[in-house]
Amino acid sequence: MARPGSRINSSTEASEEICVASLSDYQAVVDIDKHVCHGLDRLPGQFSSYVDGPGVQGYTYKKGGRTVGFVSALLMDGGLTLGTTAGRLAPDCRGSGMYGRFKRRLLEQYDSEHPETLHYTITVDNTNNKAETDTRLLAKFARVLEKATKVVKLDVEAVDMSRQKPPGTSIRELSPSDVHAMMTRDPEHLRHLFPEGRILLRPKWLPFRIMAENTELVSDHSNVFVASEEKVSSEQKDPLFPGELLTCGGYYRCKRGICYNLDMFGTGSTQQVRAHVEWHVTRLAGVAEDCNAFVYIVYPQDLTKSMDEVTAGAPFQESNIHYEKELVLETCLHSRDRKRSSTDIRHHACWRTTHPITAITETEGPATSTSL
């Protein structure tokens, strides 16, 4: 095995290849690391969405014929932004610079083949220590969004399926046409929900700009949007979304049971937060049956006090998963002096990396979190 930072030479070392992933790579990718995200890894249950779909392409990294790395790339914002997610590297390959070479090669390729793509974005959590301390990373990436997170376990049997929503609250489930209308709105009219002009959604774990081209990308098959109806301020709001709180929930099967992603946008009273959480928890209880259930909540930091109150006690239980916040980082993809690649990955399944490539990502490989 090459020493960390040493040159990769195909004449003396096993070659490293980047290959376009397909559904047939499922088991090889899952086997890369079976201890991702504390057992809440979303990739095994949603693998197809990370290798196929609008703007989506998955990539595997192979060393000596063995699949040791994976990342999913997504062109969003009408092709203006590239995001990567679900990244992972085999534990025995970390510390060798391999993940950096992997990511750098992909960025060079997208830079060369998609001149219309201007931005590159990633989402990281507080378990990625370099995200806030690596000066080289911070010099390249701007922080564009930050949200608080909490993971709680749900006692399904303790959920009161007949419970009415808290008094003084009014919420409604958005229809597909409502979601389309939201994504085609002037972002300025939705600043009360999306102050940064982005909607950060799991399971993709990427920030989508409010624009029509992203409608299909935010409409995951299990995602349901729920909006508050109360207009609590005379301040001008969008007439379709007069309330100050919007949530989106979706679920997936994972190693530990079912994980429900609950993304919250805007603000609101503790009663409003409770109404939304209870709506989604009731939905989760209806599909969790006899398996373990977890709720992964992502919310604006000013809702922390309300969230702590709402999730205290039954039917919620503390989990041993301590995610506290998520950061969205973004940089310019194009670099005039970057060496362009002549290899077209759209027509060739694999290409070899037999020359050193400097890593520009903030980590060589996520140990417990998949994002980069």
NORMOLIN-V31581 format. One record per backbone hydrogen bond with DSSP energy under -0.5 kcal/mol. NH is the residue of the N-H (numbers start at 1). CO is the residue of the C=O. E is the energy in kcal/mol with one decimal. If there is no record, write none. Layout:
[[NH/CO/E] [NH/CO/E]]
//
This chain:
[[5/96/-0.8] [6/3/-2.3] [9/7/-0.6] [12/9/-1.6] [13/9/-2.7] [17/62/-2.7] [18/351/-2.2] [19/17/-0.5] [19/60/-2.7] [20/349/-2.7] [21/58/-2.8] [25/22/-2.1] [26/23/-1.6] [29/25/-2.5] [30/26/-2.7] [31/27/-2.2] [32/29/-1.4] [33/30/-0.6] [37/368/-3.0] [39/36/-1.3] [40/37/-2.4] [41/36/-1.0] [46/42/-1.1] [46/43/-0.7] [47/44/-0.5] [49/46/-1.1] [50/46/-0.5] [50/47/-1.8] [51/47/-0.6] [51/48/-1.0] [52/48/-1.6] [56/53/-1.7] [57/73/-2.3] [58/51/-0.5] [59/71/-2.5] [60/19/-2.8] [61/69/-2.6] [62/17/-3.4] [62/60/-0.5] [63/66/-2.7] [64/15/-2.2] [66/63/-1.8] [68/61/-3.0] [68/66/-0.7] [69/61/-1.5] [70/88/-2.1] [71/59/-1.9] [72/85/-2.6] [73/57/-3.0] [74/83/-2.8] [75/55/-2.2] [76/74/-0.6] [76/81/-2.9] [79/76/-0.9] [80/77/-1.2] [81/76/-2.0] [82/119/-2.8] [83/74/-2.6] [84/121/-1.2] [85/72/-2.4] [88/70/-2.1] [89/366/-0.5] [90/68/-2.9] [91/32/-0.5] [93/90/-2.2] [94/90/-0.5] [94/91/-1.0] [96/93/-1.0] [98/93/-0.5] [101/97/-1.8] [102/98/-2.4] [103/99/-2.6] [104/100/-2.6] [105/101/-2.3] [106/102/-1.8] [107/103/-2.5] [108/104/-2.4] [109/105/-2.0] [110/106/-2.7] [111/107/-2.6] [112/108/-2.0] [113/109/-2.8] [114/110/-2.2] [117/114/-1.9] [118/80/-2.0] [118/116/-0.6] [119/80/-2.4] [120/331/-2.6] [121/82/-2.6] [122/329/-2.2] [124/327/-2.6] [126/325/-1.3] [128/125/-1.9] [129/127/-1.2] [131/128/-1.7] [132/129/-0.9] [133/129/-0.5] [134/130/-2.2] [135/133/-0.8] [138/134/-2.6] [139/135/-1.5] [140/136/-0.9] [140/137/-1.0] [141/137/-2.5] [142/330/-3.3] [144/142/-0.6] [144/328/-2.5] [145/328/-1.1] [147/326/-2.2] [148/299/-2.5] [149/324/-2.2] [150/297/-2.1] [152/150/-0.5] [152/295/-2.2] [153/317/-2.8] [154/293/-3.0] [155/153/-0.5] [155/315/-3.4] [156/154/-1.2] [158/155/-1.6] [159/156/-1.6] [161/159/-1.1] [163/160/-1.5] [169/166/-1.1] [172/227/-2.1] [174/225/-2.8] [179/175/-2.2] [180/176/-2.2] [181/177/-2.3] [182/178/-2.5] [183/179/-2.3] [184/180/-1.1] [185/182/-1.2] [189/186/-2.1] [190/187/-1.4] [191/188/-0.9] [193/190/-1.6] [194/190/-3.2] [197/194/-2.0] [199/208/-2.5] [200/198/-0.5] [201/199/-0.6] [201/206/-1.6] [205/201/-2.0] [206/201/-1.2] [208/199/-2.1] [208/206/-0.6] [210/197/-1.3] [211/209/-1.4] [214/211/-2.0] [215/212/-1.9] [218/214/-1.8] [219/215/-0.7] [220/218/-1.0] [223/220/-1.2] [224/249/-2.2] [226/247/-2.8] [227/172/-2.7] [228/245/-2.7] [229/170/-3.4] [230/170/-0.6] [232/230/-0.9] [238/189/-0.8] [241/238/-0.8] [242/239/-0.5] [243/228/-0.9] [246/265/-2.5] [247/226/-2.9] [248/263/-2.4] [249/224/-2.3] [250/261/-1.7] [252/259/-1.8] [254/257/-2.8] [256/39/-1.4] [257/254/-1.5] [258/292/-2.3] [259/252/-2.5] [260/294/-2.9] [261/250/-3.2] [261/259/-0.6] [262/260/-0.5] [262/296/-3.0] [263/248/-2.9] [263/261/-0.5] [264/298/-2.8] [265/246/-3.0] [266/193/-0.7] [267/244/-3.3] [273/269/-2.4] [274/270/-2.7] [275/271/-2.4] [276/272/-2.1] [277/273/-2.7] [278/274/-2.9] [279/275/-1.7] [280/276/-2.1] [281/277/-2.7] [282/278/-2.3] [283/279/-1.6] [284/280/-2.5] [285/281/-2.8] [286/282/-1.2] [287/284/-1.7] [288/284/-1.9] [289/285/-0.8] [291/288/-2.2] [293/154/-0.6] [294/258/-2.4] [295/152/-3.0] [296/260/-2.9] [296/294/-0.5] [297/150/-3.3] [297/295/-0.8] [298/262/-2.6] [299/148/-2.7] [303/300/-2.1] [304/301/-1.7] [307/303/-2.8] [308/304/-2.7] [309/305/-1.8] [310/306/-2.6] [311/307/-2.2] [312/309/-0.9] [313/311/-0.5] [316/313/-2.1] [317/153/-2.8] [319/151/-0.6] [322/320/-0.6] [323/321/-0.6] [326/147/-2.8] [327/124/-3.1] [328/145/-2.8] [329/122/-2.6] [329/327/-0.6] [330/142/-2.3] [331/120/-2.4] [333/118/-2.6] [334/118/-0.5] [338/335/-1.7] [345/343/-0.8] [347/344/-1.4] [348/344/-0.9] [351/18/-1.7] [353/16/-2.2] [354/352/-0.6] [371/369/-0.6]]
//
